[in-house]
Amino acid sequence: QVHLVESGGGSVQAGESLRLSCEVSGLDWTRYVTRYCLGWFRQAPGKEREGLASMHSGKDFIHYADSVKGRFTISLDRPKNTLYLEMSSLKTEDTAAYYCTAQRAHQGTSCPVGSYNFRGQGTQVTVSS
């Protein structure tokens, strides 16, 4: 069973940085034939869910939404089973609940940004001016 737990959210001023972490369990990194799509998305009250960043665990595919490109960085620490989202130059419009998400990668996919089969409980990020 895949289990995702986010942490690292909080309240910051515009222009500051935050790093979100997502502890991942239930994925078998050791089987080279099994690959996963991993990512982050957010949802603000009254707004649609927005995919932010994604990566393929076995290939060099990384994608970012235009709204965060150049400011957010996704990374994976396999020994720690932790997915990160480094966020810099935060803006008030980045205020939202942030979720990590994962699913098994289908053959031929590059793991585009979005919401996958599994997701965590979310962590709140609030950016004030």
C-alpha positions as CSV (number, residue, x, y, z in Angstrom):
1,Q,0.0,0.0,0.0
2,V,1.4,3.4,-1.0
3,H,1.5,5.9,1.7
4,L,2.5,9.6,1.3
5,V,3.0,12.1,4.2
6,E,3.8,15.7,3.5
7,S,5.5,18.1,5.8
8,G,7.2,21.5,5.7
9,G,4.3,23.8,5.0
10,G,3.9,27.1,6.9
11,S,3.4,30.8,6.7
12,V,6.0,33.0,5.0
13,Q,6.4,36.4,3.5
14,A,6.4,37.0,-0.2
15,G,9.9,36.4,-1.7
16,E,10.9,33.9,0.9
17,S,11.5,30.1,0.5
18,L,10.1,26.9,1.8
19,R,11.0,23.2,1.3
20,L,8.2,20.7,1.3
21,S,9.0,17.0,2.1
22,C,7.0,13.9,1.3
23,E,7.8,10.7,3.0
24,V,7.0,7.9,0.6
25,S,6.4,4.3,1.6
26,G,5.0,1.3,-0.2
27,L,7.0,1.9,-3.4
28,D,9.7,-0.6,-4.3
29,W,12.7,1.3,-5.7
30,T,14.8,-1.8,-5.9
31,R,12.9,-3.4,-8.7
32,Y,14.4,-1.8,-11.8
33,V,11.4,-2.9,-13.9
34,T,9.1,-0.9,-11.7
35,R,9.0,2.8,-12.2
36,Y,6.9,5.5,-10.7
37,C,5.6,9.0,-11.5
38,L,6.0,11.3,-8.6
39,G,4.8,14.8,-8.3
40,W,3.3,17.7,-6.5
41,F,0.1,19.6,-7.0
42,R,-1.8,22.3,-5.1
43,Q,-5.3,23.4,-4.5
44,A,-6.5,26.7,-3.2
45,P,-10.1,27.4,-2.0
46,G,-12.3,28.1,-5.0
47,K,-9.6,27.2,-7.5
48,E,-9.0,24.2,-9.6
49,R,-6.3,21.7,-8.7
50,E,-3.0,22.6,-10.3
51,G,-0.2,20.2,-11.1
52,L,3.1,21.9,-10.2
53,A,6.0,19.5,-10.8
54,S,6.6,15.9,-11.7
55,M,9.3,13.4,-12.3
56,H,9.8,9.8,-13.6
57,S,11.7,7.7,-11.1
58,G,13.6,5.8,-13.7
59,K,14.2,8.3,-16.5
60,D,15.3,11.9,-16.8
61,F,11.8,13.3,-17.2
62,I,11.0,16.4,-15.0
63,H,8.2,18.8,-15.8
64,Y,7.1,22.0,-14.2
65,A,4.0,24.1,-14.6
66,D,4.7,27.5,-16.2
67,S,3.5,29.2,-13.0
68,V,6.3,27.8,-11.0
69,K,9.1,27.2,-13.5
70,G,12.3,28.7,-12.4
71,R,11.1,29.0,-8.8
72,F,10.3,25.5,-7.7
73,T,12.5,22.4,-7.9
74,I,11.4,18.8,-7.5
75,S,13.9,16.1,-6.3
76,L,13.9,12.6,-4.9
77,D,16.2,11.2,-2.2
78,R,15.8,7.4,-2.7
79,P,17.8,6.3,0.4
80,K,15.5,8.5,2.5
81,N,12.4,7.6,0.5
82,T,11.6,11.3,0.4
83,L,10.3,13.5,-2.3
84,Y,11.0,17.3,-2.0
85,L,9.7,20.5,-3.5
86,E,12.0,23.4,-3.0
87,M,10.1,26.6,-3.4
88,S,11.7,30.0,-3.7
89,S,10.6,33.6,-4.6
90,L,7.2,32.7,-3.2
91,K,4.2,34.8,-4.2
92,T,0.9,35.4,-2.5
93,E,-0.8,33.5,-5.3
94,D,1.2,30.4,-4.2
95,T,-1.0,30.2,-1.1
96,A,-2.7,26.7,-1.2
97,A,-2.7,23.3,0.2
98,Y,0.1,21.3,-1.3
99,Y,0.0,17.6,-2.0
100,C,2.5,15.0,-3.1
101,T,1.2,12.3,-5.5
102,A,2.5,9.1,-7.0
103,Q,1.5,6.2,-9.2
104,R,3.2,3.4,-11.1
105,A,4.5,4.8,-14.4
106,H,2.8,3.3,-17.5
107,Q,5.0,2.2,-20.4
108,G,6.1,5.2,-22.5
109,T,4.9,7.9,-20.1
110,S,7.0,10.9,-19.3
111,C,4.9,11.6,-16.2
112,P,3.3,14.9,-17.0
113,V,2.3,17.2,-14.1
114,G,-1.0,16.4,-12.5
115,S,-2.6,14.3,-9.8
116,Y,-1.8,10.6,-9.7
117,N,-3.5,7.6,-8.1
118,F,-2.1,8.1,-4.7
119,R,-1.8,11.4,-2.7
120,G,-0.9,12.5,0.8
121,Q,-3.0,14.5,3.2
122,G,-1.6,17.8,2.2
123,T,0.4,20.6,3.9
124,Q,-0.7,24.2,3.9
125,V,1.5,27.0,2.5
126,T,0.4,30.6,3.2
127,V,2.3,33.5,1.6
128,S,1.6,37.0,2.8
129,S,2.6,40.3,1.3
